[in-house]
Amino acid sequence: MRITASSLAVLALALALLGGSASAAERQPIGRSVDGRPLAAWRQGAARPGFRVLVVGSIHGDERQGMRVVSSLRQRLAGRRGPKGIGLWTIRTVNPDGIARRQRQNARGVDLNRNFPFRWDGSLTGGYYSGPRPASEPETRAVMRLSRRVGFDLAIWFHQPWGRTLAPCNEDRRWAFLYARLSGLSAGGGCNRGHYPGSAVSWQHHTTRTVSFAVEFGPGTIRRAVIKRHTRAVVRLAKRMRVAG
């Protein structure tokens, strides 16, 4: 049976009415894509979280496996109490137009992961076209508004197809390596800022001081057991970071 966002909300509400310990599932609209498709985050977990986590399943329309981790996380928290003190925001994709077209870029041909203002490079073209100006795309601006409003402590962005956890060149590096150990997906390849101008990860780290890194699945369809392992790794990392303060 396909689990939809609306069915998760109904399940959480029903369990709450029955006096269960379901974590509240709240759909938060954050904007619309170029073609008018809705962009939304689902919030679950503690009502007043001291630690806030963002997980994004896809920013490139031809990299879809991370969306399965988002679905798995939502199912894990539906109908049960989430990790103590932790709030989880999940976004299935910030590029629904790219998903519909099965292409990397959005509907205007912009690579959203090169469109963020920090270290934006206007010379990029082709598949990495960075847009006519920084944050020119509505999808980019939606993420920026959400990030500033919530102030995430941790953000994990799923990609394909390099098959590694990308450890950034800053103090966030140790947490990316811990995630790699927890998930079983080895770390490396992220410590070269020149290759990632205008990325969501670097903008979040620079602007909102969020611990932010990318997780690159390998190509093709990922085994269900691997998706479950990454689901657990997200929760375990959040718990470790919260305790570490």
C-alpha positions in Angstrom: 0.0 0.0 0.0 1.3 3.4 -0.9 1.7 5.7 2.1 0.8 9.3 1.3 1.4 12.5 3.3 -2.3 12.9 3.9 -2.7 9.3 5.2 0.1 9.9 7.6 -1.6 13.0 9.0 -4.9 11.1 9.4 -3.2 8.3 11.2 -1.4 10.6 13.6 -4.6 12.5 14.3 -6.6 9.3 14.9 -4.0 7.9 17.3 -3.9 11.2 19.2 -7.7 11.2 19.6 -7.5 7.7 21.0 -5.0 8.9 23.5 -2.0 7.3 21.8 1.5 8.7 21.7 1.6 9.8 18.1 3.9 12.6 17.2 2.0 15.4 15.5 2.4 15.5 11.7 1.9 18.9 10.3 2.1 19.8 6.6 3.7 23.2 6.2 3.4 24.9 2.7 6.7 26.7 1.9 6.1 27.9 -1.7 5.5 26.8 -5.2 7.7 25.7 -8.1 8.2 27.5 -11.4 5.3 25.4 -12.9 3.1 26.1 -9.8 3.5 22.7 -8.0 3.3 23.0 -4.2 6.4 22.8 -2.1 5.8 21.6 1.4 7.6 20.4 4.5 6.2 17.8 6.9 7.0 18.6 10.6 7.0 15.7 13.1 8.5 15.1 16.5 8.6 17.2 19.7 6.1 20.1 20.0 8.8 22.4 21.2 12.0 20.9 19.9 15.4 22.0 21.3 17.1 20.4 18.3 15.7 20.8 14.7 16.5 18.6 11.8 15.8 19.0 8.0 15.9 16.1 5.6 15.5 16.7 1.9 15.0 13.7 -0.4 15.7 15.4 -3.7 16.9 18.7 -5.2 17.7 17.2 -8.6 14.9 15.7 -10.5 16.8 12.7 -11.8 18.1 11.7 -8.3 15.0 10.2 -6.7 16.1 7.5 -4.1 16.4 10.0 -1.2 12.7 10.5 -1.4 12.3 6.9 -0.1 14.3 7.9 3.0 11.9 10.8 3.6 8.9 8.4 3.2 10.6 5.9 5.6 11.2 8.7 8.2 7.6 9.8 8.0 6.4 6.3 8.5 8.8 5.7 11.4 7.4 8.7 13.3 3.8 8.2 12.4 1.9 6.9 15.4 4.7 7.0 17.8 6.5 9.4 20.0 9.6 10.9 18.2 13.1 11.2 19.7 13.0 13.4 22.9 13.5 17.1 22.2 14.0 16.6 18.5 11.8 18.1 15.7 12.0 16.7 12.2 11.1 18.6 9.0 11.1 16.5 5.8 10.8 17.6 2.2 10.2 14.9 -0.4 11.6 17.1 -3.1 12.3 20.8 -3.6 12.3 20.2 -7.4 8.9 18.7 -8.3 9.1 20.1 -11.8 12.4 18.3 -12.4 10.9 15.1 -10.9 8.0 15.4 -13.4 10.4 15.9 -16.3 13.0 13.4 -15.0 15.7 16.0 -15.4 18.3 17.4 -13.0 17.3 21.1 -13.3 14.0 22.8 -12.6 11.5 23.9 -15.2 13.7 26.9 -16.3 16.7 24.7 -16.7 18.4 25.9 -13.5 20.4 23.6 -11.3 18.9 24.5 -7.9 22.0 23.3 -6.1 24.0 26.0 -7.9 21.5 28.8 -7.4 22.0 29.6 -3.7 23.7 32.9 -3.0 26.8 31.8 -1.1 29.7 31.5 -3.6 27.2 31.7 -6.5 29.0 31.4 -9.9 27.2 33.0 -12.8 29.6 31.4 -15.3 28.1 27.9 -14.9 26.2 26.6 -17.9 24.7 23.3 -19.2 23.6 20.9 -16.6 25.0 23.0 -13.9 23.5 26.3 -15.1 23.3 28.5 -11.9 20.5 30.8 -13.1 20.5 34.5 -14.1 21.2 35.6 -10.6 21.6 34.3 -7.0 18.3 32.8 -5.6 16.5 33.6 -8.9 14.3 30.5 -8.5 11.2 30.2 -6.3 12.3 26.7 -5.1 15.6 28.2 -3.8 13.9 31.0 -2.1 11.4 28.6 -0.4 14.2 26.7 1.1 15.9 29.9 2.2 12.8 31.2 3.9 12.2 27.9 5.7 15.8 27.6 6.9 15.8 31.2 8.3 12.5 30.7 10.0 13.2 27.4 11.7 16.9 27.7 12.3 17.9 24.1 11.7 20.6 22.5 13.8 21.2 19.7 11.2 20.3 19.4 7.5 20.9 16.3 5.4 20.4 16.5 1.6 20.2 13.3 -0.5 21.7 13.0 -3.9 22.9 10.4 -6.4 25.0 8.8 -7.9 28.5 9.1 -6.3 27.9 6.5 -3.6 29.5 8.3 -0.6 28.7 10.7 2.3 30.2 14.1 1.3 32.2 15.5 4.3 32.5 19.3 4.0 35.6 21.3 4.6 34.5 22.8 7.9 33.6 21.9 11.4 30.6 20.0 10.2 33.0 17.4 8.8 33.0 15.2 12.0 29.2 14.8 11.9 29.3 13.8 8.3 31.9 11.1 9.2 29.7 9.9 12.1 26.7 9.7 9.7 28.9 7.6 7.4 29.7 5.2 10.2 26.1 5.0 11.3 24.7 4.5 7.7 27.5 2.4 6.3 28.1 4.8 3.4 31.7 5.8 3.4 32.7 9.5 3.6 34.8 11.5 1.3 34.8 13.7 -1.8 33.1 16.7 -0.2 36.1 18.7 0.8 36.5 20.8 -2.3 34.4 24.0 -2.3 35.4 25.0 -5.8 33.3 22.2 -7.2 30.1 23.2 -5.3 29.4 26.9 -5.8 25.9 28.1 -4.9 25.0 24.8 -3.1 22.3 24.5 -0.5 24.7 22.8 2.0 27.3 25.6 1.8 24.6 28.3 2.0 23.0 26.8 5.1 26.3 26.4 6.9 27.4 30.0 6.0 24.1 31.8 6.6 22.2 29.9 9.3 25.2 28.0 10.9 23.4 24.7 10.3 25.4 21.5 10.3 24.7 20.6 6.7 26.0 17.9 4.4 25.1 15.8 1.3 24.6 12.1 1.2 25.1 10.6 -2.3 23.5 7.2 -3.0 24.9 5.1 -5.8 23.1 4.9 -9.2 19.9 3.0 -9.8 17.4 1.7 -7.2 18.7 1.3 -3.7 17.8 -1.8 -1.7 15.1 -1.4 0.9 17.4 -2.5 3.7 19.8 0.3 2.8 17.0 2.9 2.9 16.0 1.6 6.4 19.7 1.9 7.5 19.8 5.5 6.4 16.5 6.2 8.2 18.0 4.9 11.4 21.2 6.8 10.8 19.3 10.1 10.5 17.6 9.6 13.9 20.7 8.3 15.6 22.8 11.2 14.4 20.2 13.7 15.6 20.2 12.1 19.0 24.0 12.1 19.3 24.2 15.7 18.2 21.5 16.8 20.6 23.3 15.1 23.5 26.6 16.7 22.5 25.0 20.1 22.6 
